[in-house]
Amino acid sequence: MKKIKLNYTHDNAVAQIILDDGKGNVLDHIMMEELQSLLNSFNNNKDLKLITFEGAGKNFSFGASVEEHQKDMAATMLKGFHQLFFSLRDLSIPTLAKISGQCLGGGLELAIMCNQLFADETAKLGQPEVILGVFPPPASIILPEKIGLSRAEDLLITGRTINAEEARIFGLLNQIFENKEELHIETNKWIEQYIVPKSASSLRFAVKASRIKFNHVLSNFLPQLEHLYVNQLMTTKDANEGINSFLEKRKPIWSNN
């Protein structure tokens, strides 16, 4: 695999997925396809008790590829991206995101799909899509479910980035550690205490049960937001201007339609 690394730890009970494109771990179509292939392979692994996600280097992920958000690619990109969320839903294997540095856009969406979010003090979290004139479909559903509508709207409508401490206060992060080394050490301790001793089968039922409402909301509304994005948002001048101005490294000129 080119942009994903996979290690099995804790006697093969934990699948450690590392996003690694050598830069900002951008979720482009290649990385998404590799992730999808991995998730598909987990379908037949009854012994897996936890999937962890992290980024190689200093950052978790800068987000999805802005280039692939252009009008002629947006529908295919979103379809592939959203399938990852449906696959994680269907697997119902516990998931944990280990966040360092930038965790933005599609990167944060992948992280907040996880059951647990651990971070170090360098973490910066945000959904900056609105700054580009677009919106994040999964985050628009997941954030209100996880942290409440008021705090979700703060992030979704301003597009601002928050630090680890504010993210913990918001309820986005479960735990914060001093640095990436501590994050790894303490996560391993947590896995050994809370995951390893349990039945893989029972853990999946626990996830299904705790997410019965969450999964219903995600399943019903994500296709609607995908349709809103592809068939309405991307027909506006400003959504296309926002994406193009970013790629052209200039300020957007909004026409407000």
C-alpha positions, 0 to 999 in steps of 0.5 A, spaced: 500 500 500 502 506 498 499 511 503 496 507 508 501 502 513 498 497 517 500 493 523 497 488 528 499 489 535 496 486 542 496 479 539 493 481 533 487 484 537 488 491 534 489 493 527 493 500 527 492 504 521 497 509 519 495 515 514 502 516 511 503 520 504 509 523 506 506 530 507 500 532 510 496 525 510 491 528 505 485 523 504 485 523 496 482 517 492 488 513 493 488 513 500 481 512 501 481 506 496 486 503 500 482 504 507 476 501 504 480 495 502 483 494 509 476 495 512 473 490 507 478 485 509 476 486 516 469 483 515 472 476 516 477 477 522 473 475 528 478 476 533 479 484 532 478 488 538 480 495 536 482 499 530 486 505 531 487 511 526 493 515 526 497 520 522 505 519 520 509 525 522 507 531 525 500 531 523 494 526 523 491 529 516 490 536 513 483 533 510 480 530 504 484 533 497 481 540 495 483 538 488 478 532 488 472 537 491 472 540 484 465 540 481 467 534 476 470 530 481 466 531 487 460 526 486 465 520 486 470 523 491 464 524 496 461 517 494 468 513 496 469 517 502 462 516 505 462 509 504 468 509 509 463 511 514 458 506 512 463 500 512 465 503 519 458 503 521 457 496 519 464 493 522 462 495 529 469 494 531 471 499 536 475 505 534 480 510 536 483 516 533 490 518 536 491 525 534 497 529 533 498 536 529 493 538 524 486 534 524 482 538 519 476 537 514 475 530 512 481 528 517 477 530 523 471 527 520 474 520 520 477 521 527 470 523 530 467 517 527 471 513 532 469 511 539 474 514 542 479 520 540 486 521 544 490 527 542 497 530 544 497 538 546 499 539 539 493 537 536 489 542 532 482 540 530 477 544 525 472 543 519 474 549 515 470 547 509 465 553 509 471 558 508 472 554 501 465 555 500 462 548 501 460 544 507 462 537 510 457 532 510 459 527 515 461 532 520 454 536 519 451 529 522 456 526 527 458 533 530 451 534 533 450 527 535 457 527 539 458 534 542 451 537 541 448 542 536 450 549 539 458 547 539 457 543 533 454 549 529 460 553 532 465 549 528 461 548 522 459 555 521 465 559 523 470 554 520 475 555 526 480 551 528 480 549 536 486 547 540 486 540 544 484 543 550 478 547 547 476 540 544 476 536 550 472 542 553 467 541 547 467 533 549 470 532 542 477 529 545 476 523 551 484 524 553 490 529 552 497 527 553 503 532 553 506 529 546 506 524 541 510 519 545 506 519 551 500 519 547 502 512 544 504 509 551 498 511 554 494 509 549 497 502 549 496 502 557 488 504 555 488 498 550 491 493 555 486 495 561 480 496 557 480 492 550 484 486 550 481 483 556 474 483 553 471 478 548 471 481 541 464 479 539 461 482 545 465 489 544 462 489 537 455 488 540 457 494 545 458 498 539 452 496 536 448 498 542 451 504 544 450 507 537 443 504 535 441 512 534 447 514 532 447 509 526 440 510 524 441 518 524 448 517 519 444 512 515 438 516 514 441 523 513 448 522 510 445 520 503 441 526 503 447 531 505 451 528 499 445 529 494 445 537 497 452 537 496 453 534 489 446 537 486 445 543 489 451 546 493 456 545 487 451 548 482 453 555 485 458 560 483 461 561 490 462 553 492 466 553 485 470 559 486 472 557 493 475 551 491 478 554 485 481 560 489 484 555 494 487 551 488 490 558 485 492 560 492 488 567 492 483 570 495 476 568 493 471 573 490 464 571 492 458 573 488 453 570 494 450 565 489 
